[in-house]
Amino acid sequence: MPKGYRFSKSVRREFFDQVCGGQSIRGAASDLGVFYNTAWVWWRDAGAMKLHRGKGDLGLADSGDRDRRGGRGHRFSYDERVELMRGLDRGLSQAEIARGFGRDRSVICREIKRNRSPDGDYHAGLAHARATQNAKRPKQFKLNDTRLCAQIEAWMDDGWSPKLIAEVLAHDHPDDKLMQVSHETIYTSLYVQTRGQLRADLHKCLSTKRAARKPRGRTERRGKFNDVITISKRPAEAADRAVPGHWEGDLILGSRGTSAIGTLVERSTRFTILLHLPTDHTAESVAAAMIAAMSELPAHLRRTITWDRGSEMADWADIALQLQAPVYFCDPHSPWQRGSNENTNRLLRFWFEKGTDLRVHTAADLKHIQDTLNKRPRPTLDLDTPADRLNALLAQAAA
């Protein structure tokens, strides 16, 4: 018998029961009157499965998935291993145990041979933890493929998000798993050193420009007012996006709020219009830019406008009169009520970085960026582009 096994089988099993139940090796050894070094030898010889480490306290880190599935065609579940242990304790043969499980006798034989302890005992908790640990095989990291990396880099250089890239790859290569990758794998390559072959500076192409993932903070607030028509009075047809012509708008602010660009997003097609505000973003300037831009649309594509309660919309009544489109306002501190616009503004931060002077962008620059964004596939549009969707509406109206 190996060194450290002079204690009875029942003592060793009780020790393993406690550790598999979350007790530390030191604590279990103390409870059973076993020297710590002896208990550690038992654990080492049992497979030395990974342990939680704290201030002198060790406990089993992963006893495996306690999946209740089992039977033919499945791996052994924890419940099956418990029944197998009980059957062996009762002296049942492997053939009898196999019949009870509906499995072949050879499966029972392999399970016992692979996962029993060095002293020949089969313990369900240890066997499940050992099997789980042995089943964890390292997988090849997908972003070691130079062709795939080159495609991802090209799209990210154009402002595409990892989520969009993952969906377009799956759409374009449905039968080629080597050309598909999840957005989390892309983020892993961006934020974890030595993972994949993407450029080290590629995280700067994300809309946030962050070198690490962070939770979002509170939305920036500006001067606001209350004498408005609230979003609760907006027609119900605007909510389901079935009818086009309902727009959401807001400002993207530059450094210290001294510069701004107006954004308008159509809820049904996600088509975006950028408002050039070269000198200021007062109520008069915003109203003039909005009226000029939206007057080019046919009447059936400017049904309503929804905006935040910023002071730049103080002339909302004049805008509604000139465009023949009522203006509605979100509830205070409720930016999610303009979800399409909020998401679009996040995408636009790829070009309009926070803390920069937005007055450097000319009207031609805004038109180029607007066209680039409107020609980008959107998952919410089944990978159609906003420009295609809007052109289809215009063609339908002309016909």
One Martini backbone bead per residue (centre of mass of N, CA, C, O) as a GRO file, in nm:
protein
  399
    1MET     BB    1   0.097   0.035   0.022
    2PRO     BB    2   0.098   0.346   0.011
    3LYS     BB    3   0.196   0.615   0.145
    4GLY     BB    4  -0.066   0.714   0.374
    5TYR     BB    5  -0.272   0.425   0.387
    6ARG     BB    6  -0.342   0.324   0.695
    7PHE     BB    7  -0.609   0.413   0.672
    8SER     BB    8  -0.920   0.380   0.630
    9LYS     BB    9  -1.156   0.395   0.387
   10SER     BB   10  -1.363   0.568   0.547
   11VAL     BB   11  -1.173   0.806   0.608
   12ARG     BB   12  -1.096   0.882   0.320
   13ARG     BB   13  -1.386   0.930   0.221
   14GLU     BB   14  -1.455   1.154   0.421
   15PHE     BB   15  -1.238   1.344   0.320
   16PHE     BB   16  -1.342   1.368   0.026
   17ASP     BB   17  -1.623   1.470   0.095
   18GLN     BB   18  -1.533   1.740   0.222
   19VAL     BB   19  -1.373   1.859  -0.016
   20CYS     BB   20  -1.607   1.834  -0.228
   21GLY     BB   21  -1.789   2.026  -0.027
   22GLY     BB   22  -1.550   2.275   0.049
   23GLN     BB   23  -1.335   2.183   0.217
   24SER     BB   24  -1.043   2.185   0.351
   25ILE     BB   25  -0.772   2.000   0.392
   26ARG     BB   26  -0.702   2.095   0.677
   27GLY     BB   27  -0.988   2.072   0.797
   28ALA     BB   28  -1.040   1.772   0.736
   29ALA     BB   29  -0.794   1.659   0.886
   30SER     BB   30  -0.871   1.770   1.165
   31ASP     BB   31  -1.151   1.627   1.194
   32LEU     BB   32  -1.000   1.322   1.149
   33GLY     BB   33  -0.700   1.304   1.264
   34VAL     BB   34  -0.504   1.405   1.030
   35PHE     BB   35  -0.235   1.464   0.881
   36TYR     BB   36  -0.165   1.694   0.650
   37ASN     BB   37   0.046   1.539   0.480
   38THR     BB   38  -0.133   1.292   0.437
   39ALA     BB   39  -0.371   1.436   0.301
   40TRP     BB   40  -0.202   1.545   0.064
   41VAL     BB   41  -0.128   1.271  -0.054
   42TRP     BB   42  -0.411   1.185  -0.121
   43TRP     BB   43  -0.468   1.420  -0.316
   44ARG     BB   44  -0.234   1.379  -0.510
   45ASP     BB   45  -0.307   1.075  -0.586
   46ALA     BB   46  -0.607   1.159  -0.689
   47GLY     BB   47  -0.493   1.429  -0.891
   48ALA     BB   48  -0.479   1.726  -0.800
   49MET     BB   49  -0.702   1.915  -0.805
   50LYS     BB   50  -0.819   2.211  -0.823
   51LEU     BB   51  -0.778   2.490  -0.595
   52HIS     BB   52  -0.866   2.695  -0.369
   53ARG     BB   53  -0.710   3.012  -0.266
   54GLY     BB   54  -0.607   3.133   0.052
   55LYS     BB   55  -0.581   3.168   0.397
   56GLY     BB   56  -0.495   2.849   0.423
   57ASP     BB   57  -0.740   2.776   0.227
   58LEU     BB   58  -0.871   2.470   0.089
   59GLY     BB   59  -1.064   2.396  -0.210
   60LEU     BB   60  -1.262   2.278  -0.437
   61ALA     BB   61  -1.299   2.434  -0.743
   62ASP     BB   62  -1.386   2.171  -0.941
   63SER     BB   63  -1.640   1.915  -0.953
   64GLY     BB   64  -1.802   1.978  -1.184
   65ASP     BB   65  -2.065   1.914  -1.369
   66ARG     BB   66  -2.409   1.876  -1.242
   67ASP     BB   67  -2.527   1.704  -1.454
   68ARG     BB   68  -2.833   1.514  -1.523
   69ARG     BB   69  -2.732   1.382  -1.750
   70GLY     BB   70  -2.761   1.054  -1.921
   71GLY     BB   71  -2.664   0.784  -2.074
   72ARG     BB   72  -2.695   0.714  -2.380
   73GLY     BB   73  -2.470   0.946  -2.544
   74HIS     BB   74  -2.341   1.027  -2.265
   75ARG     BB   75  -2.194   1.144  -2.021
   76PHE     BB   76  -2.122   1.127  -1.711
   77SER     BB   77  -2.291   1.195  -1.443
   78TYR     BB   78  -2.307   1.262  -1.118
   79ASP     BB   79  -2.539   1.069  -1.047
   80GLU     BB   80  -2.412   0.820  -1.177
   81ARG     BB   81  -2.159   0.812  -0.997
   82VAL     BB   82  -2.311   0.766  -0.738
   83GLU     BB   83  -2.445   0.497  -0.824
   84LEU     BB   84  -2.180   0.352  -0.881
   85MET     BB   85  -2.070   0.366  -0.594
   86ARG     BB   86  -2.306   0.218  -0.457
   87GLY     BB   87  -2.284  -0.045  -0.620
   88LEU     BB   88  -1.996  -0.118  -0.526
   89ASP     BB   89  -2.061  -0.118  -0.220
   90ARG     BB   90  -2.279  -0.362  -0.267
   91GLY     BB   91  -2.133  -0.567  -0.487
   92LEU     BB   92  -2.178  -0.510  -0.770
   93SER     BB   93  -2.157  -0.565  -1.084
   94GLN     BB   94  -2.086  -0.424  -1.384
   95ALA     BB   95  -2.328  -0.550  -1.534
   96GLU     BB   96  -2.550  -0.457  -1.338
   97ILE     BB   97  -2.493  -0.155  -1.357
   98ALA     BB   98  -2.529  -0.129  -1.665
   99ARG     BB   99  -2.829  -0.210  -1.675
  100GLY     BB  100  -2.930   0.029  -1.494
  101PHE     BB  101  -2.815   0.252  -1.714
  102GLY     BB  102  -2.809   0.155  -2.020
  103ARG     BB  103  -2.521   0.033  -2.059
  104ASP     BB  104  -2.224  -0.070  -2.128
  105ARG     BB  105  -1.986  -0.247  -1.967
  106SER     BB  106  -1.733  -0.097  -2.085
  107VAL     BB  107  -1.807   0.181  -1.972
  108ILE     BB  108  -1.778   0.109  -1.673
  109CYS     BB  109  -1.488   0.011  -1.687
  110ARG     BB  110  -1.358   0.277  -1.784
  111GLU     BB  111  -1.451   0.461  -1.556
  112ILE     BB  112  -1.305   0.315  -1.325
  113LYS     BB  113  -1.016   0.315  -1.443
  114ARG     BB  114  -0.987   0.634  -1.478
  115ASN     BB  115  -1.138   0.739  -1.172
  116ARG     BB  116  -0.985   0.601  -0.968
  117SER     BB  117  -0.806   0.542  -0.705
  118PRO     BB  118  -0.502   0.413  -0.606
  119ASP     BB  119  -0.664   0.214  -0.389
  120GLY     BB  120  -0.945   0.144  -0.576
  121ASP     BB  121  -1.135   0.360  -0.517
  122TYR     BB  122  -1.473   0.492  -0.574
  123HIS     BB  123  -1.535   0.845  -0.610
  124ALA     BB  124  -1.763   1.058  -0.727
  125GLY     BB  125  -1.640   1.343  -0.684
  126LEU     BB  126  -1.355   1.278  -0.790
  127ALA     BB  127  -1.437   1.163  -1.065
  128HIS     BB  128  -1.574   1.422  -1.172
  129ALA     BB  129  -1.334   1.614  -1.142
  130ARG     BB  130  -1.133   1.449  -1.312
  131ALA     BB  131  -1.298   1.441  -1.577
  132THR     BB  132  -1.319   1.747  -1.615
  133GLN     BB  133  -1.017   1.809  -1.624
  134ASN     BB  134  -0.949   1.610  -1.867
  135ALA     BB  135  -1.159   1.756  -2.075
  136LYS     BB  136  -0.965   2.002  -2.083
  137ARG     BB  137  -0.890   2.138  -2.389
  138PRO     BB  138  -0.699   2.305  -2.587
  139LYS     BB  139  -0.764   2.567  -2.812
  140GLN     BB  140  -0.741   2.707  -3.101
  141PHE     BB  141  -0.672   3.020  -3.197
  142LYS     BB  142  -0.826   3.185  -3.456
  143LEU     BB  143  -0.630   3.458  -3.464
  144ASN     BB  144  -0.387   3.300  -3.654
  145ASP     BB  145  -0.519   3.391  -3.916
  146THR     BB  146  -0.417   3.602  -4.161
  147ARG     BB  147  -0.672   3.634  -4.337
  148LEU     BB  148  -0.872   3.702  -4.110
  149CYS     BB  149  -0.717   3.942  -3.987
  150ALA     BB  150  -0.718   4.125  -4.237
  151GLN     BB  151  -1.026   4.159  -4.251
  152ILE     BB  152  -1.071   4.276  -3.967
  153GLU     BB  153  -0.883   4.523  -3.994
  154ALA     BB  154  -1.028   4.658  -4.231
  155TRP     BB  155  -1.300   4.699  -4.084
  156MET     BB  156  -1.193   4.853  -3.832
  157ASP     BB  157  -1.070   5.091  -3.998
  158ASP     BB  158  -1.394   5.153  -4.076
  159GLY     BB  159  -1.561   5.110  -3.782
  160TRP     BB  160  -1.614   4.830  -3.707
  161SER     BB  161  -1.754   4.605  -3.509
  162PRO     BB  162  -1.718   4.298  -3.370
  163LYS     BB  163  -2.016   4.219  -3.400
  164LEU     BB  164  -2.045   4.277  -3.702
  165ILE     BB  165  -1.818   4.099  -3.804
  166ALA     BB  166  -1.930   3.829  -3.703
  167GLU     BB  167  -2.198   3.839  -3.871
  168VAL     BB  168  -2.073   3.869  -4.156
  169LEU     BB  169  -1.905   3.612  -4.156
  170ALA     BB  170  -2.146   3.419  -4.117
  171HIS     BB  171  -2.293   3.515  -4.377
  172ASP     BB  172  -2.049   3.475  -4.594
  173HIS     BB  173  -1.953   3.185  -4.421
  174PRO     BB  174  -2.153   2.927  -4.353
  175ASP     BB  175  -1.932   2.674  -4.443
  176ASP     BB  176  -1.681   2.837  -4.289
  177LYS     BB  177  -1.537   2.810  -3.982
  178LEU     BB  178  -1.254   2.954  -4.036
  179MET     BB  179  -1.434   3.238  -4.110
  180GLN     BB  180  -1.525   3.230  -3.805
  181VAL     BB  181  -1.610   3.467  -3.534
  182SER     BB  182  -1.631   3.599  -3.236
  183HIS     BB  183  -1.645   3.893  -3.063
  184GLU     BB  184  -1.490   3.788  -2.809
  185THR     BB  185  -1.235   3.703  -2.962
  186ILE     BB  186  -1.161   3.986  -3.053
  187TYR     BB  187  -1.141   4.115  -2.774
  188THR     BB  188  -0.921   3.928  -2.670
  189SER     BB  189  -0.707   4.021  -2.880
  190LEU     BB  190  -0.715   4.326  -2.789
  191TYR     BB  191  -0.683   4.277  -2.447
  192VAL     BB  192  -0.481   4.026  -2.490
  193GLN     BB  193  -0.186   3.931  -2.477
  194THR     BB  194  -0.076   3.700  -2.726
  195ARG     BB  195  -0.361   3.707  -2.884
  196GLY     BB  196  -0.300   3.673  -3.176
  197GLN     BB  197  -0.260   3.893  -3.496
  198LEU     BB  198  -0.350   4.154  -3.415
  199ARG     BB  199  -0.307   4.463  -3.382
  200ALA     BB  200  -0.211   4.642  -3.104
  201ASP     BB  201  -0.382   4.921  -3.205
  202LEU     BB  202  -0.689   4.832  -3.270
  203HIS     BB  203  -0.853   4.953  -3.026
  204LYS     BB  204  -0.864   5.248  -3.160
  205CYS     BB  205  -1.114   5.159  -3.358
  206LEU     BB  206  -1.295   5.192  -3.150
  207SER     BB  207  -1.538   5.402  -3.043
  208THR     BB  208  -1.392   5.437  -2.748
  209LYS     BB  209  -1.064   5.389  -2.746
  210ARG     BB  210  -1.013   5.154  -2.559
  211ALA     BB  211  -0.785   4.935  -2.368
  212ALA     BB  212  -1.052   4.869  -2.200
  213ARG     BB  213  -1.316   4.734  -2.041
  214LYS     BB  214  -1.609   4.933  -1.958
  215PRO     BB  215  -1.842   5.073  -1.794
  216ARG     BB  216  -2.096   5.273  -1.816
  217GLY     BB  217  -2.184   5.582  -1.770
  218ARG     BB  218  -2.328   5.862  -1.744
  219THR     BB  219  -2.513   6.080  -1.898
  220GLU     BB  220  -2.489   6.364  -2.043
  221ARG     BB  221  -2.584   6.690  -1.937
  222ARG     BB  222  -2.809   6.953  -2.013
  223GLY     BB  223  -2.987   7.195  -2.076
  224LYS     BB  224  -3.337   7.226  -1.975
  225PHE     BB  225  -3.692   7.156  -2.033
  226ASN     BB  226  -4.075   7.128  -1.991
  227ASP     BB  227  -4.238   7.271  -2.240
  228VAL     BB  228  -4.354   6.979  -2.368
  229ILE     BB  229  -4.386   6.697  -2.573
  230THR     BB  230  -4.422   6.387  -2.487
  231ILE     BB  231  -4.360   6.054  -2.568
  232SER     BB  232  -4.645   5.946  -2.474
  233LYS     BB  233  -4.781   6.107  -2.741
  234ARG     BB  234  -4.675   5.928  -2.936
  235PRO     BB  235  -4.728   5.735  -3.178
  236ALA     BB  236  -4.743   5.392  -3.192
  237GLU     BB  237  -4.601   5.351  -3.477
  238ALA     BB  238  -4.308   5.434  -3.372
  239ALA     BB  239  -4.234   5.182  -3.192
  240ASP     BB  240  -4.237   4.933  -3.423
  241ARG     BB  241  -4.110   5.041  -3.713
  242ALA     BB  242  -4.315   4.996  -3.957
  243VAL     BB  243  -4.318   5.309  -3.992
  244PRO     BB  244  -4.186   5.545  -4.166
  245GLY     BB  245  -4.056   5.879  -4.042
  246HIS     BB  246  -3.913   5.833  -3.762
  247TRP     BB  247  -3.719   6.044  -3.552
  248GLU     BB  248  -3.389   6.079  -3.402
  249GLY     BB  249  -3.218   6.314  -3.173
  250ASP     BB  250  -2.889   6.484  -3.137
  251LEU     BB  251  -2.582   6.559  -2.975
  252ILE     BB  252  -2.238   6.593  -3.045
  253LEU     BB  253  -1.981   6.659  -2.830
  254GLY     BB  254  -1.711   6.835  -2.760
  255SER     BB  255  -1.489   7.013  -2.619
  256ARG     BB  256  -1.649   7.145  -2.350
  257GLY     BB  257  -1.905   7.211  -2.541
  258THR     BB  258  -1.801   7.407  -2.797
  259SER     BB  259  -1.892   7.165  -2.984
  260ALA     BB  260  -2.100   7.032  -3.265
  261ILE     BB  261  -2.319   6.756  -3.377
  262GLY     BB  262  -2.584   6.659  -3.558
  263THR     BB  263  -2.836   6.393  -3.513
  264LEU     BB  264  -3.021   6.172  -3.740
  265VAL     BB  265  -3.263   5.894  -3.698
  266GLU     BB  266  -3.421   5.642  -3.858
  267ARG     BB  267  -3.600   5.384  -3.720
  268SER     BB  268  -3.640   5.179  -3.963
  269THR     BB  269  -3.347   5.224  -4.135
  270ARG     BB  270  -3.106   5.395  -3.987
  271PHE     BB  271  -3.085   5.658  -4.111
  272THR     BB  272  -2.834   5.920  -4.145
  273ILE     BB  273  -2.805   6.262  -4.023
  274LEU     BB  274  -2.584   6.536  -4.053
  275LEU     BB  275  -2.519   6.836  -3.866
  276HIS     BB  276  -2.386   7.141  -3.945
  277LEU     BB  277  -2.198   7.326  -3.672
  278PRO     BB  278  -1.952   7.562  -3.703
  279THR     BB  279  -2.012   7.779  -3.455
  280ASP     BB  280  -2.279   7.656  -3.313
  281HIS     BB  281  -2.553   7.520  -3.065
  282THR     BB  282  -2.798   7.671  -3.093
  283ALA     BB  283  -3.126   7.689  -3.149
  284GLU     BB  284  -3.102   7.837  -3.423
  285SER     BB  285  -2.890   7.650  -3.560
  286VAL     BB  286  -3.038   7.379  -3.531
  287ALA     BB  287  -3.298   7.455  -3.678
  288ALA     BB  288  -3.175   7.533  -3.951
  289ALA     BB  289  -3.033   7.260  -4.011
  290MET     BB  290  -3.285   7.075  -3.990
  291ILE     BB  291  -3.466   7.209  -4.201
  292ALA     BB  292  -3.271   7.180  -4.442
  293ALA     BB  293  -3.236   6.864  -4.433
  294MET     BB  294  -3.553   6.767  -4.411
  295SER     BB  295  -3.678   6.912  -4.666
  296GLU     BB  296  -3.570   6.685  -4.875
  297LEU     BB  297  -3.796   6.521  -4.773
  298PRO     BB  298  -4.062   6.357  -4.781
  299ALA     BB  299  -4.343   6.370  -4.595
  300HIS     BB  300  -4.357   6.049  -4.527
  301LEU     BB  301  -4.040   6.089  -4.394
  302ARG     BB  302  -4.176   6.322  -4.178
  303ARG     BB  303  -4.352   6.267  -3.895
  304THR     BB  304  -4.129   6.254  -3.656
  305ILE     BB  305  -3.961   6.392  -3.355
  306THR     BB  306  -3.699   6.285  -3.128
  307TRP     BB  307  -3.577   6.431  -2.818
  308ASP     BB  308  -3.396   6.577  -2.607
  309ARG     BB  309  -3.378   6.814  -2.320
  310GLY     BB  310  -3.229   7.032  -2.478
  311SER     BB  311  -3.165   7.373  -2.541
  312GLU     BB  312  -3.135   7.336  -2.861
  313MET     BB  313  -3.478   7.289  -2.860
  314ALA     BB  314  -3.634   7.566  -2.814
  315ASP     BB  315  -3.738   7.569  -3.139
  316TRP     BB  316  -3.953   7.332  -3.185
  317ALA     BB  317  -4.206   7.475  -3.297
  318ASP     BB  318  -4.074   7.572  -3.563
  319ILE     BB  319  -3.992   7.297  -3.669
  320ALA     BB  320  -4.276   7.173  -3.680
  321LEU     BB  321  -4.392   7.385  -3.879
  322GLN     BB  322  -4.186   7.360  -4.119
  323LEU     BB  323  -4.208   7.022  -4.135
  324GLN     BB  324  -4.469   6.889  -4.040
  325ALA     BB  325  -4.339   6.777  -3.748
  326PRO     BB  326  -4.361   6.655  -3.461
  327VAL     BB  327  -4.224   6.718  -3.132
  328TYR     BB  328  -4.058   6.499  -2.910
  329PHE     BB  329  -3.988   6.413  -2.557
  330CYS     BB  330  -3.808   6.288  -2.331
  331ASP     BB  331  -3.755   6.177  -2.046
  332PRO     BB  332  -3.588   6.225  -1.783
  333HIS     BB  333  -3.314   6.032  -1.789
  334SER     BB  334  -3.401   5.878  -2.100
  335PRO     BB  335  -3.211   5.770  -2.356
  336TRP     BB  336  -3.355   5.491  -2.440
  337GLN     BB  337  -3.591   5.644  -2.603
  338ARG     BB  338  -3.325   5.683  -2.813
  339GLY     BB  339  -3.173   5.418  -2.918
  340SER     BB  340  -3.083   5.466  -3.212
  341ASN     BB  341  -2.922   5.727  -3.153
  342GLU     BB  342  -2.729   5.622  -2.939
  343ASN     BB  343  -2.595   5.405  -3.115
  344THR     BB  344  -2.499   5.594  -3.342
  345ASN     BB  345  -2.320   5.781  -3.169
  346ARG     BB  346  -2.124   5.558  -3.095
  347LEU     BB  347  -2.027   5.508  -3.388
  348LEU     BB  348  -1.935   5.813  -3.443
  349ARG     BB  349  -1.685   5.810  -3.242
  350PHE     BB  350  -1.478   5.711  -3.449
  351TRP     BB  351  -1.463   6.018  -3.569
  352PHE     BB  352  -1.581   6.164  -3.290
  353GLU     BB  353  -1.399   6.238  -3.049
  354LYS     BB  354  -1.350   6.281  -2.740
  355GLY     BB  355  -1.211   6.597  -2.671
  356THR     BB  356  -1.272   6.736  -2.943
  357ASP     BB  357  -1.277   6.948  -3.221
  358LEU     BB  358  -1.562   6.966  -3.436
  359ARG     BB  359  -1.490   7.219  -3.630
  360VAL     BB  360  -1.289   7.064  -3.834
  361HIS     BB  361  -1.547   6.968  -3.968
  362THR     BB  362  -1.683   6.957  -4.259
  363ALA     BB  363  -1.943   6.917  -4.466
  364ALA     BB  364  -1.793   6.704  -4.637
  365ASP     BB  365  -1.714   6.520  -4.405
  366LEU     BB  366  -2.001   6.453  -4.311
  367LYS     BB  367  -2.097   6.328  -4.578
  368HIS     BB  368  -1.892   6.095  -4.583
  369ILE     BB  369  -1.969   5.969  -4.309
  370GLN     BB  370  -2.267   5.929  -4.365
  371ASP     BB  371  -2.228   5.737  -4.610
  372THR     BB  372  -2.059   5.520  -4.470
  373LEU     BB  373  -2.274   5.441  -4.256
  374ASN     BB  374  -2.516   5.388  -4.467
  375LYS     BB  375  -2.322   5.141  -4.605
  376ARG     BB  376  -2.357   4.969  -4.355
  377PRO     BB  377  -2.413   4.689  -4.220
  378ARG     BB  378  -2.709   4.561  -4.037
  379PRO     BB  379  -2.835   4.339  -3.816
  380THR     BB  380  -3.129   4.476  -3.787
  381LEU     BB  381  -3.134   4.444  -4.131
  382ASP     BB  382  -3.009   4.177  -4.228
  383LEU     BB  383  -2.749   4.327  -4.362
  384ASP     BB  384  -2.845   4.573  -4.447
  385THR     BB  385  -2.869   4.902  -4.552
  386PRO     BB  386  -2.986   5.214  -4.501
  387ALA     BB  387  -2.971   5.306  -4.797
  388ASP     BB  388  -3.135   5.076  -4.920
  389ARG     BB  389  -3.395   5.121  -4.756
  390LEU     BB  390  -3.447   5.416  -4.844
  391ASN     BB  391  -3.448   5.372  -5.153
  392ALA     BB  392  -3.689   5.180  -5.151
  393LEU     BB  393  -3.893   5.390  -5.048
  394LEU     BB  394  -3.854   5.599  -5.277
  395ALA     BB  395  -3.926   5.407  -5.511
  396GLN     BB  396  -4.210   5.336  -5.412
  397ALA     BB  397  -4.321   5.626  -5.420
  398ALA     BB  398  -4.263   5.679  -5.725
  399ALA     BB  399  -4.444   5.429  -5.824
   0.00000   0.00000   0.00000
